[in-house]
């Protein structure tokens, strides 16, 4: 690995307020960012310029996500969740004037397909998943999870396009407000991961009889959980908090009361004296039952109560945790202005991306599984015209393959395609990491 200090490939300037959310859409050719004043900017990554700018909400954006190739979901603190129609042709009719610039008349908005009145008092962004297809881009029906309107610790699930509330899940009043959610299909059933104000995380599963059961519950954090993300193969999920801990959790499929705990099937760990004297949040309430004498002891970890691993990063306030689509690495946005990249396997820090001078609030990875076919151009996930360097902790035993991105451009390098197609291919296949910060700027990095 080169020891050169990593630097961003591009800086996208134009938000007047802090950037709260970011996501890649349309095969990584577009980056959508939302800020604290409710503005949404759709960036064309082939030219690094805005293609659509409008004020989606009257208050801060909590989350944005693409749905198919012509819909965008935005969630604002004005108690509204909106699905916008925004195909490539629709961009031509929208403003390209950035929020930092004044305009004499309000910017036009895309067509509103659906609008839900939801609870946003607890800063919890929505979670969405396809209702009829494993691929949300191909689904005509999706499920939306948001905090309940009256009880902020409960979670409502709506079905779109019918806009009908079909489920309400009540994990428990003692957990405090719901802070972040994830909704997905797991083992032929709908599953929900919820994280709460008291540092508690839980997994809930919908049985065929329509009953929601809790298959996992853990309090690995001592402070409110700020973000979580689920592995694309649903093997585990990660959580980060206002404290300095990052936890990896299992996703069991069986009700906790019926999971057997025979010694030969249970997870067993070695616990040292030092670990036993650390703060209680390191292994949550489970450590209360651990022996406190010196030396090493063995303790059975319960599948439904104990995280797979908890690491103390010594950096508090890491939020917007995102796993890359291949599940190898994840990144966090830090209140200390740094974006940190970790190995999902070892949970060791791999890189620190430092450019912003103020706190970072949003992180997004490009989708490595996105189709990269181009008109008249054959491309693959290994094609890329860019080359970047990033720093890595040398002690990490399992760095991602091809950590420094030297990717052959194939036909692109041979000059057999147009400049436009060359730019499109580069945008689609670059291993982008986008970071949004309090300064209103978005940094784009190409790593691993």
N, C-alpha and C positions, 0 to 999 in steps of 0.2 A: 504494500500500500504506500502511496505517496504521502509525504508528511505535509504537503502544501495545505494551507488553510482553504477550506471549501468556500466557494463564492456562488451566489445565485446566477442562474442563466439569464434571468430577466426580472425586472421590477415593474409591476403594474400599478400605476398611480392614478388616482381619480376619486376614491372615496373620501368624503369629507369627515366621516365619523369612523370609529373603530370597526374593523371587519370581524363579524361574529360567526360567519358560516361560509363554507366553501365546498364545492363538489364538482367533479368532472362529469360531463355528459357527452352524448353523441360520439362514442368511440374516442374520447379524449381530445376531440377537436375544439371543445368549448369548456370553459371554466366559469361556473356561476358563483358569484360572491354576494353576500348580503351584509348590510352594516347596521349600526345602532340607530340610524334615522329611518330605517325601513326601505332603503334603496337596494335594488338588485341590479347587478351589472353582469351581463353575459359577454365574456371575453372570447374572441376568436384567437386561438393559440397558434394558428398558422401565420398570423400577422401581428399578434400581440396588441390587438386593438379592440375596443368595445364594439359589439354588434347590436346590443340592445340595452337600454338603460331606462328604468322607470321606478317610481316609488310604489312598492307593492303593499306596504303597511304604514300605518300612522305612527308606529313605534318600532322598537328594535326587532330585527330579524332573529329568530331563535334557531331556525333550520331551513335548509333548502335541499331538494332532491329531485332528480330527473325521473320521469315516468314515460317510458317509450322514447321515441325520437321527436315528439311534438308536444310534450306536456312537462311542466315544471310545477312542483309543489313548494309553496312557501308557508312558513309558520311565523307569525309575528306576535309581539306582546300586546297587540291591540285586540286580543282574544279572537283572532281569525286565522283559519287555515284555508288557503286558496289554491286551487288547481288552475293553472294558466295554460292556454293553448299557445305554444311557441315553437312552431316549425321553422325551417330555414326560410321559407317564403315570408313568414310573419315578421321576421327580423327587419325586412326592408321597410316596413311601415312604422318602425319604432325609432325613438330618439337614440342618437349615439353620443349625445352630450353628457359628459360624466357628472356625477353629483357635485363635485367640487366647483363646477362652473355654473353660473347663474343663467337662467332662461326666463324669457318674458312671460311665457305661458307654461302651465303644467305639462310635463312629458306625457305623451299618450301611453296607455296601458295595453297589454295583450288582452285577448278575449278571456273572460272568466268562465270556466266550465263548471266549477263547483266551489261552494263556499260553506265552510263549517264554522259555527260559533263554538269556540272551545275555551278551556281554562288555561291561562298562561300566567297566573299569579306566582308560580313557583319556578319560572325560568326553564322548565323542562320542554325540550323539543320533542316533536312527534317521532314516531317510528312507523315505517310503512313496509308492507310486503305484499307480493302478488297473492291474489285469492284463488286463481285458477291455473297459474303456471309458475314453475320454479324461477323463471326468468321474468323479472318485472318489466323489462323492455317489451316483452311480447304479450303481456297480460292486459286484458280489457277490464279486469276487476282487481281492486287492491283492498287490503285491510289497513286501517290507520289506527294507531294506538296513541292516546293522549291522556293526561291526567283528568280525572273526573271533575265535572263542573262544580260540584258542591263539596266533595271530600277530596282534598288534594293528595291524600295518600292512596286513593283508589285510582284504577286505570280503566278507561273506557276504550272499547274497540268498535270502530265504525267500518261499514262496508261501502265502498264507492264502486260504481257511480250512484247507487241508491241513496247514499248519505244516511243510512240507517244504523243506529247503535245496536249492535248485536250481542255484546258481552260487557259486563262490568266485573273487574277483578279487585278483590279487597285483601291485599296481603297483610294488613294489620295497622291499627291506628298508632301504635308505639313507634313506628318507623319514621314518622315525620313525613314531610312532603316527598313525593316522587321527584327525582332529580334527572334521571335519564332512562331511556327505554330502548329495547331492541325487539323486533318482531320477526319471526321466521318460521319455516317449516322444518321439523326435525322428526325423523323416523315416522313419517306419514301422519304427523299431527302438527297443529299450530302450537308454537311455543313462544313465550314472552319472558324476556329478562328485564327485571326492573331493579333500579338502584335508588337509595333513599338518603334522606338528610342525616340520618344517624350512622351512616357508613355501612348499612345493611344492603345486601344484594340477594335476590331470589330468582329462581327459575320456576315458571308455571307452565303447565301443559294441559291442553284441552283434550279430554277423553272423548271417545265416540258417543257417550251418552250426554255430552254437552256440559259436563262438570269440569271446572278448572281445578287441578291438583298442584300442590307445591312439591317439586322434586328436589329442590336445593334451597338452602338458606344459610347465609354466612355473614358475619360482621367482621370483615378483614380490616376495615378502616376505622379510625377514631374520629374522622371529620367527614362532612358531607361528600358523597361521591360526585365528582364533576363530569365524568364521562365513562363510557364503556363501549366495547365493540366485540362482535362475535366473529370467530373464525369462519371463513367461507365454507368450510366443510363441517361446521357445527361441532367441532371436537372440544372447544373450550371458549370462554370469553375472558376478556381482560377489563380491569377497572382501575381508574386513577381517581385521586381525591385531593382535597385541600391539604391533606397531610402529604408526607413524602413517599408514601407507599404505592406500589403497583402490584396488583394481585391477579393471578391466573386462576380461574375457577372452572370446575367441570360442568357438564350439562347432562345430568342424569335423566333417565326416562321413566323411572319408577317412583311411586309414592314413597316418601321417606319412611313411613311406618312399616312398609313391607319389604324394605331392602335388608337382606340378611347380612350379618357381620361376622361370618366365620373367620377365624384367624388366618386361614390359608388363602382367603380371597381379599382380605382387607389391605388397604395401603398402610404400610408401616414406615415410619421415619425415625431417624436418630435425632434426638434433641439434646443439645449441649447445655451446659450451665449458663453460658453467655446468652443463648437464645431465650432461656427461661427468665432471665432478668431484664429482658428488653420490654418496651411498653406493651400493654395488653393487646393493642391492635395488631401486632405483628402476626399472630395466629388467631386473633379474635377471641371469642369467649371460650373456644376449645382449650386454650392454654390454662384456663382456670382449674382444669382437672388434671393438669400435668404435674408430676412429682417435682418438688423444688429442691431436692438434695443435690449435692455436687456430682460431677462426673456425667456420664451419658446414660440415658434411659431410653426405652423404646415405648412408643405410643401408637395406638391404632388410630388412623385418621378416617373419619366417617365420610363416605362419599357424598352425603347430603348436607354436611355441615362445614367441612374444612376445605379451604382453597387448595389447589394443586401446588401453588407456590406463591410466596409473598416476598418481595424484595424492597429494601429501603434504599431509594435512590439518592437520599439526602438533598433532594430538590423538591420543596413543597409547591403546591399550586400548579400541577400539570393537568391540562384539560384537553378536550377535543381529541382524545386518544383514538387513533385509527390504525387498523390492521391493513396491510396491503393485500390485494386479492389473492396472491399466491401463499399467504399465511406465513411468510418467512420473517418479515420484519414489521414493526409498528413504530409509530411516531407520536409525540405529544407536543402540544403548544404550551410553553411555560410562561408564567407570570414574570419571570426574570428575563424575558425577551428572547430566550433560546428555544429552538426546536431540537428535540432529542430523538434520535433513532435508536431502537433497541432490537436485539434478536428475539424473536418470538419463542424460540426454543430454549435459549439459556437465560433470557431476560437481562442480558448484559448490555450496557450502553455501547453502541457501535460508532456513533457520530454525533457531533453537536453542530448544528447549523446556526451560525450567528451572523445576522446582518441588521435586524431591527434593533433600535435603541430603547424601545418601550415594550410592554408586555404583549405576548402573542396569545391570541384567543382561538384561532381556527387552523386546522391542518386537514389536508386532503391528499390522497394518493390517486394517481391515474390508474385505470383498470387494466391490468396486464392481460386479462382474458377478453377484452373488447375486440370485436372483429376489426381487422385492419385492411380489408380488401378495398382497393381503389379502382376507379374506372380506368381500365387499360394498364393497370400496374399490379404486379404481383409483389406482395410484401408479407413479411412475417413478423412475429413478436421479437425477433432478433435484429430487425433492420432499424437503423437509426443513424442519422447524420451527425449527431452530436457526440461530444466526448467530454466527460467531466471527471473531476477528482474529488474525493472526499476523505476525511480522516477517519480512521478506525482504531479502536482499542486493540492493540496487538495481542492481548491475552485472551481474546474471545476465541474459543475452541471451534466454533462452527460458523464462520462468516458465510454470508450468502455467496453462491457461485457468481463469478464474473462481477466482483464487487465494484471495480472501476469500470464504468460503462464504455467499453470498446465494442461497438456493435457494427458489423459489416452492413453496408447499405445496398449490396447486391446491384440490382438494375439501376437503382437511384444513382449510385456512384459511377456507373458506366454512362450516365448522361442520356439514357433512353427515354426519360419521361420529362414532362414540362416542369418549369420552376414551381408552378402551383401545386402539381402533384407531389413534387419533392417536399414542399412545405407541409402538405397534408400528411404525407407518410411520416415525416419527422414528428409532427404533433401527436399522431396516433401511437407511435412506438417508443417515444421517449419515456423513461421511468420518472415521471414528474412527481415532485412533492411540492404542494402549494401551501404557503403559510400566510395567514392574515393577522394583522396586529392592530394595536391601539392607534398607531399613526395613520391608519387608513390605507396603508400600502400592502400589496401582496407580493411576496417573493416566490419565485419559481426556481426549484433546484432539480438537477438531474443526478440521481444517485442510485447505486446498486442496481 
